[in-house]
Amino acid sequence: MKILVIGSGAREHTLVWKLSQSEKVSKIFCAPGNGGISDLAECVNIKAEDIDMLLGFAIKEKIDLTVVGPEAPLVGGIVDKFRQEGLKIFGPGSNAAKLEGSKKFSKDFMAKYQIPTGRYESFDNADGALKGLDEFDYPLVIKADGLAAGKGVVICNSKEEAKIAIKEMIINKKFGEAGNNIIIEEFLSGTEASLLCFVAGNRLIPMESARDYKKAYDGDEGLNTGGMGCFSPNPIFTDDLIATVEDEILNKIETGLKEENLGFSGVLFIGLMITEGGPKVLEFNVRMGDPETEVVIPRLKNDLVEVFESAMDETLEKSDLSWSSKACLCVIAASGGYPINYEKDKVINGINNTHENVIVFHGGTRKHDDELFTNGGRVLAVTYLGNNIDEARKEVYKNIEKISFEKMFYRKDIGEI
């Protein structure tokens, strides 16, 4: 089979790495790919959002299966266009992709099907939003309705901060059209948890659990990021919690998917907050999470091509999946200044000095004349599959010290707190 993976981050590197292990695969292309992916696949200089170019490439190369990594092409309707041309593609159509593409759509979906989540109100004008602030306590959360490259969420600790956020989103168009509508939402406190599910014809098949670390610095300090590290499995998922999540959340999501006739086959990422009142949904993503993918997929024993095919055929069952009992942990090596201002094109050294059992998934990298350079905020995901979290943690930190680039930083407490 010839496979096309769309995207350029560590999530896509992980998918390419796993797909390359399948005996069914003869060739992998990745658009646009990165410096690490180029060791396993032929990188194609087409942006992930350029749906027409990607479609033309898939037709020309007779691609047997396309796997979509990031959210933007999914929300943009890439799956619908590929299927119209008779091409196999793993991911939800644009109707189901609205669960990530519109915060209002997803929150209304949760409310309609009584899925536990934070209280919210949606607004399409600044005056209404400013009045709506009186209905909430602080801190509160303000979200741009549409896709904002992971930056459209602001936690406000005071009314003044909230007023500024509303003005920036609706009036100043900080996030463009993504901020035409906004959500004001109750702030939920507790422990965050991530649950990825394969979706086969509106049925949810949970993967192994994970714990992501969003804050930039040790002790959960600093700004929110795309994720600074992760581990799997997440010990917070006790048998009792799993049963509650299944009854109160997963079953209700399935009911909603079927009632709305969303025809969802792909992946649903459920961001959870485990509160004193039980688990509540923070957000939906309609694709694999990053860095969750880097710690969940290495624990999957199955041929990933077969899993994707079964999901698309709507035959995949939970009993089909086989998981390693080992634990996996990754730590993100980031560019100085991330997540706000950071420089690119710094030479990366030392990856070849890491232990052979350490997997270094590339996020923001590029190759030039056989030399590796930084090309993003989250540069590398240094990953290890060990007998337990402590072993995986020790190996990752022992090896990440061997890697260097100018102003590189990483959290020292992943898997500890």
C-alpha positions in Angstrom: 0.0 0.0 0.0 1.0 3.6 -0.6 0.1 5.8 2.3 -0.1 9.6 2.6 0.2 11.2 6.0 -0.8 14.9 6.3 1.0 17.1 8.8 4.4 18.1 10.1 4.6 17.6 13.8 5.6 14.9 16.3 2.1 13.4 16.1 2.6 12.8 12.4 6.2 11.5 13.0 4.7 9.0 15.5 2.0 7.9 13.0 4.6 7.5 10.2 6.9 5.5 12.6 4.1 3.1 13.5 2.7 2.8 9.9 6.2 2.0 8.6 6.1 -1.1 10.8 3.2 -2.6 8.8 3.9 -5.3 6.3 1.1 -3.9 4.2 2.9 -0.7 3.6 5.3 -0.3 0.6 5.7 3.5 0.5 4.8 6.4 2.8 4.6 10.1 1.7 4.2 12.9 4.2 3.0 16.4 3.4 4.8 18.5 4.4 6.7 16.4 6.9 9.7 17.4 8.9 13.4 16.6 9.4 12.8 13.4 11.3 9.9 12.1 9.2 12.2 12.4 6.1 14.1 9.3 7.5 11.0 7.1 7.1 8.9 8.7 4.4 9.2 10.9 1.3 8.3 14.4 2.3 6.2 16.4 -0.1 6.2 20.2 -0.2 2.5 20.7 0.1 0.9 22.5 3.1 -1.6 20.5 5.2 -4.3 23.1 4.5 -3.9 23.0 0.7 -6.7 20.4 0.2 -6.8 20.7 -3.7 -3.1 20.2 -4.0 -3.2 17.2 -1.7 -6.1 15.7 -3.6 -4.3 16.1 -6.9 -1.2 14.5 -5.4 -3.2 11.5 -4.0 -4.8 10.9 -7.3 -1.6 11.2 -9.3 0.4 8.9 -6.9 -2.6 6.4 -6.6 -2.5 6.7 -2.8 -4.3 3.7 -1.1 -4.9 5.4 2.2 -4.5 9.0 3.5 -4.2 9.7 7.2 -4.9 13.3 8.4 -3.0 14.6 11.4 -4.0 18.2 12.1 -7.4 19.7 12.5 -7.5 22.5 9.9 -7.8 20.2 6.8 -10.5 18.1 8.6 -12.6 21.2 9.4 -11.9 22.4 5.9 -13.6 19.3 4.4 -10.6 17.3 3.1 -12.3 14.0 4.0 -15.5 14.9 2.0 -13.4 15.9 -1.1 -11.3 12.7 -1.0 -14.3 10.5 -0.6 -16.0 12.2 -3.5 -13.1 11.0 -5.7 -13.3 7.5 -4.3 -10.1 7.8 -2.2 -9.8 6.1 1.2 -9.1 8.6 3.9 -9.0 8.2 7.7 -10.8 11.0 9.5 -14.2 12.6 10.1 -16.1 14.5 7.5 -16.7 18.3 7.9 -20.0 17.8 9.7 -18.4 15.8 12.5 -15.3 18.0 12.4 -17.4 20.9 13.7 -17.0 19.2 17.1 -13.6 20.8 17.1 -14.0 23.5 14.5 -16.8 25.3 16.5 -16.7 25.6 20.3 -20.3 26.7 20.2 -21.3 23.6 18.2 -19.5 21.3 20.6 -20.8 22.9 23.8 -24.4 22.9 22.3 -23.9 19.2 21.5 -22.8 18.5 25.1 -25.8 20.4 26.5 -28.3 18.7 24.2 -27.1 15.2 25.1 -26.5 16.0 28.8 -22.7 15.4 28.6 -21.1 16.8 31.8 -19.3 20.1 31.0 -18.8 23.6 32.4 -21.6 26.1 32.3 -21.3 28.4 29.3 -22.9 31.2 27.2 -22.1 32.1 23.6 -22.0 35.6 22.1 -21.6 37.2 18.7 -21.2 40.8 19.8 -19.0 42.6 22.4 -21.9 44.4 24.2 -23.7 41.1 24.8 -20.5 39.4 26.0 -19.7 42.2 28.4 -23.1 42.0 29.9 -22.8 38.2 30.1 -19.7 38.5 32.4 -22.1 39.3 35.2 -23.4 35.7 35.1 -20.0 34.2 35.9 -17.6 34.0 38.8 -13.8 34.4 38.4 -11.7 32.9 37.2 -13.6 32.2 34.0 -12.6 31.1 30.5 -13.1 32.9 27.2 -12.8 31.0 24.0 -12.8 31.9 20.3 -15.4 29.8 18.6 -13.3 28.7 15.6 -9.8 27.3 15.1 -7.1 29.6 16.5 -4.0 27.4 16.3 -4.5 26.4 19.9 -4.2 30.0 21.1 -7.9 31.0 21.3 -8.4 30.2 25.0 -7.9 32.8 27.7 -8.3 32.2 31.4 -9.4 35.5 33.0 -8.9 36.2 36.7 -10.7 39.5 36.8 -13.4 41.4 35.0 -10.8 43.7 33.6 -8.9 40.8 32.0 -12.2 39.4 30.6 -13.1 42.8 29.1 -9.7 42.9 27.3 -10.1 39.3 26.0 -13.5 40.1 24.6 -12.3 43.3 22.9 -9.2 41.5 21.5 -11.3 38.6 20.0 -14.5 40.3 18.8 -13.5 43.9 18.1 -9.8 43.7 17.3 -10.1 40.3 15.5 -7.0 38.9 17.1 -7.9 35.5 15.8 -9.6 36.6 12.6 -13.0 35.0 11.9 -12.4 32.4 14.6 -13.4 35.1 17.1 -16.6 36.2 15.4 -18.4 34.2 18.0 -17.0 33.6 21.5 -17.8 31.3 24.5 -17.7 32.5 28.1 -17.3 29.4 30.2 -17.2 28.4 33.9 -13.6 27.6 35.0 -13.3 24.0 36.0 -10.7 23.0 38.6 -9.4 19.5 39.2 -7.0 17.1 37.4 -6.8 17.1 33.6 -6.9 13.8 31.8 -6.9 12.8 28.1 -8.8 10.1 26.5 -8.4 9.2 22.8 -11.0 7.1 21.1 -11.1 5.5 17.7 -14.5 6.1 16.1 -16.1 3.5 13.9 -19.4 4.6 12.4 -20.3 6.7 15.4 -19.2 4.1 17.9 -16.4 5.0 20.4 -13.5 2.5 21.0 -11.3 4.0 23.8 -7.6 3.8 23.5 -5.3 3.7 26.5 -5.4 6.8 28.8 -2.8 9.6 29.0 -1.8 12.6 31.1 -0.7 15.8 29.3 1.1 18.8 30.8 -0.1 22.0 29.3 1.8 24.7 31.3 5.2 25.8 30.0 7.2 25.5 33.2 7.8 23.2 36.1 5.2 23.1 38.8 2.5 23.8 36.2 3.6 27.5 36.0 3.6 29.8 33.0 1.4 30.0 29.9 -0.7 27.2 28.3 1.1 25.4 25.5 0.3 22.7 23.0 1.7 20.3 25.6 5.2 20.0 27.3 5.1 16.3 28.0 2.9 13.3 28.5 2.7 9.8 29.9 0.5 6.7 29.5 -1.3 5.0 31.2 -2.8 7.7 33.5 -3.3 6.2 37.0 -6.2 8.5 37.7 -8.3 6.2 35.5 -9.4 3.8 38.2 -12.0 1.1 37.4 -14.7 3.3 39.0 -13.7 6.4 37.0 -13.6 4.4 33.8 -17.1 3.1 34.5 -18.3 6.7 35.2 -16.7 8.1 32.0 -18.3 5.3 30.0 -21.8 5.8 31.4 -21.9 9.6 31.7 -19.8 10.6 28.8 -18.9 8.0 26.1 -22.4 6.5 25.9 -24.0 10.0 25.6 -21.5 11.1 23.0 -22.4 7.9 21.0 -26.1 8.7 21.3 -25.4 12.3 20.1 -23.3 11.2 17.1 -26.0 8.8 16.0 -28.9 11.2 16.6 -27.1 14.0 14.6 -26.2 11.4 11.9 -22.6 12.7 11.8 -21.2 9.5 10.2 -18.1 9.8 12.3 -15.1 7.5 11.5 -11.7 8.6 12.7 -10.5 9.7 16.1 -12.2 11.7 18.9 -9.9 13.2 21.5 -11.8 14.0 24.7 -10.2 16.5 27.1 -11.4 15.8 30.6 -11.3 17.6 33.9 -11.7 15.3 36.9 -13.5 17.6 39.3 -14.8 17.0 42.9 -18.2 16.5 41.2 -16.9 13.9 38.8 -15.5 14.0 35.2 -16.4 16.8 32.9 -15.6 17.4 29.3 -13.3 20.4 28.6 -13.1 20.0 24.8 -13.3 17.7 21.8 -10.7 17.3 19.2 -11.4 15.3 16.0 -7.9 14.0 15.6 -5.1 12.5 17.6 -3.7 14.7 20.3 -0.1 15.9 20.5 1.8 14.9 22.7 -0.7 12.1 23.6 -0.1 10.3 20.3 3.6 10.0 21.2 2.9 8.0 24.3 -0.3 6.1 23.3 0.6 4.8 19.9 4.0 3.2 21.0 1.9 1.0 23.4 -0.4 -0.2 20.6 0.5 -3.7 19.5 -1.8 -3.9 16.5 -0.9 -3.1 12.9 -2.1 0.5 12.7 -3.1 0.2 9.0 -5.5 -2.6 10.0 -6.9 -0.5 12.8 -7.6 2.4 10.5 -9.2 0.2 7.9 -11.5 -1.5 10.4 -12.5 1.9 11.8 -13.4 3.1 8.3 -15.2 -0.2 7.5 -17.1 0.4 10.8 -16.1 -3.1 12.1 -13.5 -2.2 14.7 -14.3 -3.5 18.2 -12.6 -2.7 21.6 -11.6 -6.4 21.8 -9.6 -6.0 18.5 -7.1 -3.7 20.2 -4.1 -5.1 22.0 -2.0 -2.8 24.3 1.4 -3.2 25.9 1.4 -3.3 29.7 4.5 -1.1 29.6 4.4 2.6 30.4 5.4 5.4 27.9 6.6 8.9 28.7 7.7 11.8 26.6 9.2 15.2 27.3 9.1 18.1 24.8 12.3 20.0 24.0 11.1 23.5 23.1 12.5 26.6 21.7 13.3 29.5 24.1 10.4 31.9 24.3 7.8 29.3 23.3 4.8 29.6 23.4 5.0 33.4 22.5 8.1 34.5 20.6 10.8 32.1 19.6 13.5 31.9 17.0 13.9 29.1 14.4 16.9 27.7 12.5 19.0 26.7 15.5 21.3 23.8 14.9 20.2 20.6 16.7 23.0 18.4 18.2 23.2 15.1 20.0 20.2 13.1 18.8 22.5 10.4 17.5 24.0 10.1 21.0 20.7 9.0 22.6 20.2 5.3 23.6 18.9 3.1 20.8 15.7 2.4 22.8 14.9 6.1 23.1 12.6 7.3 20.4 13.0 11.0 19.4 9.9 12.1 17.5 10.5 15.4 15.6 8.0 18.2 16.0 9.4 21.4 14.6 12.5 20.4 12.7 13.9 20.7 9.2 16.9 19.2 7.4 19.3 21.1 5.2 22.5 19.5 3.8 22.2 16.6 6.3 22.2 19.1 9.2 19.1 19.4 11.5 17.6 22.7 12.4 14.8 23.9 14.7 11.6 24.9 12.8 9.0 25.4 15.4 8.1 26.0 19.1 7.9 22.3 20.2 10.9 20.9 18.5 11.4 17.3 19.8 9.4 14.7 21.8 12.0 12.5 23.6 10.1 9.3 24.3 10.7 6.0 26.1 8.7 2.8 26.6 9.6 1.3 30.0 8.3 -1.2 32.5 6.8 1.6 34.6 6.5 5.4 34.6 9.6 5.8 36.9 11.8 3.8 34.5 10.5 5.6 31.5 11.0 9.0 33.2 14.6 8.3 34.2 15.6 7.1 30.7 14.0 10.2 29.0 15.7 12.7 31.3 19.0 10.8 31.1 18.9 11.1 27.3 17.4 14.5 26.7 20.5 15.9 28.4 22.5 14.6 25.4 20.5 16.8 23.0 21.1 20.5 22.6 20.2 23.6 20.6 20.4 27.3 21.4 17.9 28.3 24.1 16.4 24.8 24.3 14.3 24.3 27.4 12.1 21.5 28.8 10.1 20.7 31.9 11.9 18.7 34.6 8.8 17.3 36.3 6.9 15.3 33.7 5.6 12.2 35.4 6.5 13.5 38.8 3.5 15.7 39.6 
